[in-house]
Amino acid sequence: MKEKNPNRPPLIYNSLKETGEGCFLKFTFNNYGIIDSITYFGKLKISYHSIVSLVGLHENYLNELLSRYEIDLIEDITEFLSENWAMALFHDNFSKLVIRLKNIIQEKDELQEIQNIINTVVNNNLNLDRETLKTLLKDISEGTQKKIEIEIIQFLHDNRNHLPFYYIPTFKE
């Protein structure tokens, strides 16, 4: 765990040109990686509903947007968020999936220790770094991991007409 950075810098992508092409995109995050706000300026017509649906999500839902952008793996954020993998993020039922996944996590006793650590981090104004979080998540049982996997596969299966680019594995129970 690291000390909390109260002034976490926003992610700013600016491809605006004098001709008016390109865009300005700014993501602000809280200290836990949750998207607080998104600012967009550009000529490209975007879906307001789609952009708003990203607010409140952890950056990991966006395929680790922050860390990938910081190490220059993403050159164009608008293109990155327009790729096939991101289609599910903008689906009307994605927020329901997120709620179901949170419920799975909250009902498992094995995750109470992780929840207690996160509560300690929040209460003591600390920041939980990515490596510590990965170490904590290794303790999740195969049964819980399987339940999460089944929820995601079910979401993809139920919405396959809108998400045709996703491979949907068969259930292995």
Phi and psi restraints in degrees (value plus and minus 20) as a CYANA .aco file:
   2 LYS   PHI    -138.8   -98.8
   2 LYS   PSI     140.1   180.1
   3 GLU   PHI     -82.3   -42.3
   3 GLU   PSI     124.1   164.1
   4 LYS   PHI     -87.0   -47.0
   4 LYS   PSI     117.9   157.9
   5 ASN   PHI    -119.0   -79.0
   5 ASN   PSI      82.2   122.2
   6 PRO   PHI     -88.8   -48.8
   6 PRO   PSI     -36.3     3.7
   7 ASN   PHI    -135.8   -95.8
   7 ASN   PSI      30.1    70.1
   8 ARG   PHI     -78.0   -38.0
   8 ARG   PSI     103.2   143.2
   9 PRO   PHI     -90.8   -50.8
   9 PRO   PSI     127.5   167.5
  10 PRO   PHI     -94.4   -54.4
  10 PRO   PSI     142.4   182.4
  11 LEU   PHI    -111.2   -71.2
  11 LEU   PSI      99.1   139.1
  12 ILE   PHI    -138.7   -98.7
  12 ILE   PSI     105.3   145.3
  13 TYR   PHI    -137.8   -97.8
  13 TYR   PSI     102.5   142.5
  14 ASN   PHI    -153.7  -113.7
  14 ASN   PSI      87.0   127.0
  15 SER   PHI    -135.6   -95.6
  15 SER   PSI      -2.1    37.9
  16 LEU   PHI     -83.9   -43.9
  16 LEU   PSI     117.3   157.3
  17 LYS   PHI    -137.2   -97.2
  17 LYS   PSI     143.3   183.3
  18 GLU   PHI     -80.7   -40.7
  18 GLU   PSI     -45.2    -5.2
  19 THR   PHI     -95.3   -55.3
  19 THR   PSI     -28.4    11.6
  20 GLY   PHI      74.1   114.1
  20 GLY   PSI     -24.5    15.5
  21 GLU   PHI     -97.0   -57.0
  21 GLU   PSI     139.9   179.9
  22 GLY   PHI      69.8   109.8
  22 GLY   PSI    -186.1  -146.1
  23 CYS   PHI    -177.2  -137.2
  23 CYS   PSI     146.5   186.5
  24 PHE   PHI    -136.0   -96.0
  24 PHE   PSI     107.3   147.3
  25 LEU   PHI    -155.3  -115.3
  25 LEU   PSI     107.9   147.9
  26 LYS   PHI    -150.3  -110.3
  26 LYS   PSI     105.3   145.3
  27 PHE   PHI    -129.3   -89.3
  27 PHE   PSI     108.2   148.2
  28 THR   PHI    -127.8   -87.8
  28 THR   PSI     122.0   162.0
  29 PHE   PHI    -145.0  -105.0
  29 PHE   PSI     129.0   169.0
  30 ASN   PHI    -100.0   -60.0
  30 ASN   PSI    -199.4  -159.4
  31 ASN   PHI     -92.0   -52.0
  31 ASN   PSI     -22.1    17.9
  32 TYR   PHI    -131.5   -91.5
  32 TYR   PSI      -9.5    30.5
  33 GLY   PHI      65.6   105.6
  33 GLY   PSI      -8.3    31.7
  34 ILE   PHI    -107.4   -67.4
  34 ILE   PSI     114.6   154.6
  35 ILE   PHI     -90.7   -50.7
  35 ILE   PSI     100.3   140.3
  36 ASP   PHI    -110.0   -70.0
  36 ASP   PSI     -61.0   -21.0
  37 SER   PHI    -176.2  -136.2
  37 SER   PSI     139.2   179.2
  38 ILE   PHI    -154.6  -114.6
  38 ILE   PSI     110.9   150.9
  39 THR   PHI    -137.0   -97.0
  39 THR   PSI     111.5   151.5
  40 TYR   PHI    -151.2  -111.2
  40 TYR   PSI     116.4   156.4
  41 PHE   PHI    -161.0  -121.0
  41 PHE   PSI     104.4   144.4
  42 GLY   PHI     152.9   192.9
  42 GLY   PSI     152.3   192.3
  43 LYS   PHI    -105.9   -65.9
  43 LYS   PSI     -41.3    -1.3
  44 LEU   PHI     -85.6   -45.6
  44 LEU   PSI     107.3   147.3
  45 LYS   PHI     -94.2   -54.2
  45 LYS   PSI     105.2   145.2
  46 ILE   PHI    -141.8  -101.8
  46 ILE   PSI     139.8   179.8
  47 SER   PHI    -103.1   -63.1
  47 SER   PSI      96.4   136.4
  48 TYR   PHI     -78.0   -38.0
  48 TYR   PSI     -64.0   -24.0
  49 HIS   PHI     -78.0   -38.0
  49 HIS   PSI     -61.4   -21.4
  50 SER   PHI     -85.6   -45.6
  50 SER   PSI     -65.0   -25.0
  51 ILE   PHI     -85.7   -45.7
  51 ILE   PSI     -64.9   -24.9
  52 VAL   PHI     -81.8   -41.8
  52 VAL   PSI     -53.0   -13.0
  53 SER   PHI     -85.1   -45.1
  53 SER   PSI     -37.3     2.7
  54 LEU   PHI    -101.4   -61.4
  54 LEU   PSI     -45.1    -5.1
  55 VAL   PHI     -85.1   -45.1
  55 VAL   PSI     110.2   150.2
  56 GLY   PHI      78.9   118.9
  56 GLY   PSI     -31.4     8.6
  57 LEU   PHI    -106.8   -66.8
  57 LEU   PSI     131.3   171.3
  58 HIS   PHI     -96.0   -56.0
  58 HIS   PSI     128.8   168.8
  59 GLU   PHI     -82.0   -42.0
  59 GLU   PSI     -40.0     0.0
  60 ASN   PHI     -85.3   -45.3
  60 ASN   PSI     -49.1    -9.1
  61 TYR   PHI     -83.4   -43.4
  61 TYR   PSI     -44.9    -4.9
  62 LEU   PHI    -115.1   -75.1
  62 LEU   PSI      16.2    56.2
  63 ASN   PHI      37.6    77.6
  63 ASN   PSI      23.7    63.7
  64 GLU   PHI      34.1    74.1
  64 GLU   PSI      29.7    69.7
  65 LEU   PHI     -70.1   -30.1
  65 LEU   PSI     -70.5   -30.5
  66 LEU   PHI     -78.8   -38.8
  66 LEU   PSI     -74.7   -34.7
  67 SER   PHI     -86.2   -46.2
  67 SER   PSI     -57.3   -17.3
  68 ARG   PHI     -86.9   -46.9
  68 ARG   PSI     -59.6   -19.6
  69 TYR   PHI     -89.4   -49.4
  69 TYR   PSI     -59.6   -19.6
  70 GLU   PHI     -83.1   -43.1
  70 GLU   PSI     -49.6    -9.6
  71 ILE   PHI    -124.1   -84.1
  71 ILE   PSI       1.6    41.6
  72 ASP   PHI      41.5    81.5
  72 ASP   PSI      10.8    50.8
  73 LEU   PHI    -103.3   -63.3
  73 LEU   PSI     -36.7     3.3
  74 ILE   PHI    -139.1   -99.1
  74 ILE   PSI      99.1   139.1
  75 GLU   PHI    -112.8   -72.8
  75 GLU   PSI     -55.5   -15.5
  76 ASP   PHI    -149.8  -109.8
  76 ASP   PSI      86.4   126.4
  77 ILE   PHI     -84.9   -44.9
  77 ILE   PSI     -59.7   -19.7
  78 THR   PHI     -83.8   -43.8
  78 THR   PSI     -59.1   -19.1
  79 GLU   PHI     -86.6   -46.6
  79 GLU   PSI     -63.0   -23.0
  80 PHE   PHI     -78.3   -38.3
  80 PHE   PSI     -64.3   -24.3
  81 LEU   PHI     -99.4   -59.4
  81 LEU   PSI     -23.5    16.5
  82 SER   PHI    -120.0   -80.0
  82 SER   PSI     -22.9    17.1
  83 GLU   PHI     -91.0   -51.0
  83 GLU   PSI     141.5   181.5
  84 ASN   PHI     -76.2   -36.2
  84 ASN   PSI     -56.9   -16.9
  85 TRP   PHI     -79.2   -39.2
  85 TRP   PSI     -49.3    -9.3
  86 ALA   PHI    -104.3   -64.3
  86 ALA   PSI     -27.2    12.8
  87 MET   PHI     -75.8   -35.8
  87 MET   PSI     -58.8   -18.8
  88 ALA   PHI     -83.2   -43.2
  88 ALA   PSI     -53.3   -13.3
  89 LEU   PHI     -79.2   -39.2
  89 LEU   PSI     -52.0   -12.0
  90 PHE   PHI    -117.2   -77.2
  90 PHE   PSI     -16.9    23.1
  91 HIS   PHI     -94.3   -54.3
  91 HIS   PSI     123.3   163.3
  92 ASP   PHI     -76.1   -36.1
  92 ASP   PSI     -52.8   -12.8
  93 ASN   PHI    -111.1   -71.1
  93 ASN   PSI     -18.2    21.8
  94 PHE   PHI     -83.6   -43.6
  94 PHE   PSI     -59.2   -19.2
  95 SER   PHI     -82.9   -42.9
  95 SER   PSI     -53.0   -13.0
  96 LYS   PHI     -86.8   -46.8
  96 LYS   PSI     -58.5   -18.5
  97 LEU   PHI     -81.4   -41.4
  97 LEU   PSI     -65.2   -25.2
  98 VAL   PHI     -78.4   -38.4
  98 VAL   PSI     -62.7   -22.7
  99 ILE   PHI     -83.8   -43.8
  99 ILE   PSI     -63.8   -23.8
 100 ARG   PHI     -82.2   -42.2
 100 ARG   PSI     -60.3   -20.3
 101 LEU   PHI     -85.9   -45.9
 101 LEU   PSI     -60.3   -20.3
 102 LYS   PHI     -83.2   -43.2
 102 LYS   PSI     -58.5   -18.5
 103 ASN   PHI     -84.7   -44.7
 103 ASN   PSI     -59.4   -19.4
 104 ILE   PHI     -79.9   -39.9
 104 ILE   PSI     -65.1   -25.1
 105 ILE   PHI     -84.8   -44.8
 105 ILE   PSI     -61.8   -21.8
 106 GLN   PHI     -91.2   -51.2
 106 GLN   PSI     -45.7    -5.7
 107 GLU   PHI    -106.9   -66.9
 107 GLU   PSI     -28.2    11.8
 108 LYS   PHI    -112.1   -72.1
 108 LYS   PSI     103.6   143.6
 109 ASP   PHI     -82.2   -42.2
 109 ASP   PSI     -54.8   -14.8
 110 GLU   PHI     -81.9   -41.9
 110 GLU   PSI     -42.3    -2.3
 111 LEU   PHI    -111.9   -71.9
 111 LEU   PSI     -22.9    17.1
 112 GLN   PHI     -83.4   -43.4
 112 GLN   PSI     -56.8   -16.8
 113 GLU   PHI     -82.9   -42.9
 113 GLU   PSI     -63.3   -23.3
 114 ILE   PHI     -83.1   -43.1
 114 ILE   PSI     -62.9   -22.9
 115 GLN   PHI     -81.8   -41.8
 115 GLN   PSI     -60.1   -20.1
 116 ASN   PHI     -83.0   -43.0
 116 ASN   PSI     -60.8   -20.8
 117 ILE   PHI     -84.0   -44.0
 117 ILE   PSI     -64.2   -24.2
 118 ILE   PHI     -83.5   -43.5
 118 ILE   PSI     -60.9   -20.9
 119 ASN   PHI     -81.4   -41.4
 119 ASN   PSI     -60.3   -20.3
 120 THR   PHI     -82.2   -42.2
 120 THR   PSI     -63.0   -23.0
 121 VAL   PHI     -79.1   -39.1
 121 VAL   PSI     -68.6   -28.6
 122 VAL   PHI     -84.3   -44.3
 122 VAL   PSI     -67.7   -27.7
 123 ASN   PHI     -85.5   -45.5
 123 ASN   PSI     -48.5    -8.5
 124 ASN   PHI    -121.1   -81.1
 124 ASN   PSI      -7.4    32.6
 125 ASN   PHI      39.4    79.4
 125 ASN   PSI      20.7    60.7
 126 LEU   PHI    -127.0   -87.0
 126 LEU   PSI     149.3   189.3
 127 ASN   PHI    -138.6   -98.6
 127 ASN   PSI     111.2   151.2
 128 LEU   PHI    -108.5   -68.5
 128 LEU   PSI      92.5   132.5
 129 ASP   PHI     -96.0   -56.0
 129 ASP   PSI     140.5   180.5
 130 ARG   PHI     -78.3   -38.3
 130 ARG   PSI     -61.6   -21.6
 131 GLU   PHI     -87.2   -47.2
 131 GLU   PSI     -61.1   -21.1
 132 THR   PHI     -83.7   -43.7
 132 THR   PSI     -61.8   -21.8
 133 LEU   PHI     -82.2   -42.2
 133 LEU   PSI     -64.2   -24.2
 134 LYS   PHI     -80.5   -40.5
 134 LYS   PSI     -59.7   -19.7
 135 THR   PHI     -83.5   -43.5
 135 THR   PSI     -63.2   -23.2
 136 LEU   PHI     -83.5   -43.5
 136 LEU   PSI     -60.4   -20.4
 137 LEU   PHI     -91.4   -51.4
 137 LEU   PSI     -36.8     3.2
 138 LYS   PHI     -85.3   -45.3
 138 LYS   PSI     -41.1    -1.1
 139 ASP   PHI    -102.6   -62.6
 139 ASP   PSI     -21.7    18.3
 140 ILE   PHI     -93.7   -53.7
 140 ILE   PSI     111.5   151.5
 141 SER   PHI     -85.5   -45.5
 141 SER   PSI     139.1   179.1
 142 GLU   PHI     -82.0   -42.0
 142 GLU   PSI     -54.7   -14.7
 143 GLY   PHI     -82.3   -42.3
 143 GLY   PSI     -63.7   -23.7
 144 THR   PHI     -88.7   -48.7
 144 THR   PSI     -62.7   -22.7
 145 GLN   PHI     -79.3   -39.3
 145 GLN   PSI     -60.7   -20.7
 146 LYS   PHI     -84.9   -44.9
 146 LYS   PSI     -61.1   -21.1
 147 LYS   PHI     -82.8   -42.8
 147 LYS   PSI     -61.0   -21.0
 148 ILE   PHI     -84.8   -44.8
 148 ILE   PSI     -65.1   -25.1
 149 GLU   PHI     -79.8   -39.8
 149 GLU   PSI     -63.2   -23.2
 150 ILE   PHI     -83.4   -43.4
 150 ILE   PSI     -60.0   -20.0
 151 GLU   PHI     -80.9   -40.9
 151 GLU   PSI     -63.0   -23.0
 152 ILE   PHI     -87.7   -47.7
 152 ILE   PSI     -63.1   -23.1
 153 ILE   PHI     -83.8   -43.8
 153 ILE   PSI     -60.4   -20.4
 154 GLN   PHI     -83.4   -43.4
 154 GLN   PSI     -61.1   -21.1
 155 PHE   PHI     -78.6   -38.6
 155 PHE   PSI     -67.9   -27.9
 156 LEU   PHI     -83.8   -43.8
 156 LEU   PSI     -60.0   -20.0
 157 HIS   PHI     -85.6   -45.6
 157 HIS   PSI     -66.9   -26.9
 158 ASP   PHI     -84.8   -44.8
 158 ASP   PSI     -45.9    -5.9
 159 ASN   PHI    -136.4   -96.4
 159 ASN   PSI       3.4    43.4
 160 ARG   PHI     -81.6   -41.6
 160 ARG   PSI     -45.8    -5.8
 161 ASN   PHI     -86.6   -46.6
 161 ASN   PSI     -47.5    -7.5
 162 HIS   PHI    -119.8   -79.8
 162 HIS   PSI     -33.3     6.7
 163 LEU   PHI    -145.6  -105.6
 163 LEU   PSI      40.3    80.3
 164 PRO   PHI     -91.1   -51.1
 164 PRO   PSI     -33.8     6.2
 165 PHE   PHI    -106.7   -66.7
 165 PHE   PSI     -26.6    13.4
 166 TYR   PHI    -109.5   -69.5
 166 TYR   PSI     117.0   157.0
 167 TYR   PHI     -98.5   -58.5
 167 TYR   PSI     110.1   150.1
 168 ILE   PHI    -134.0   -94.0
 168 ILE   PSI      86.2   126.2
 169 PRO   PHI     -89.4   -49.4
 169 PRO   PSI     139.2   179.2
 170 THR   PHI     -99.1   -59.1
 170 THR   PSI     134.4   174.4
 171 PHE   PHI     -88.9   -48.9
 171 PHE   PSI     114.5   154.5
 172 LYS   PHI    -140.7  -100.7
 172 LYS   PSI      77.8   117.8
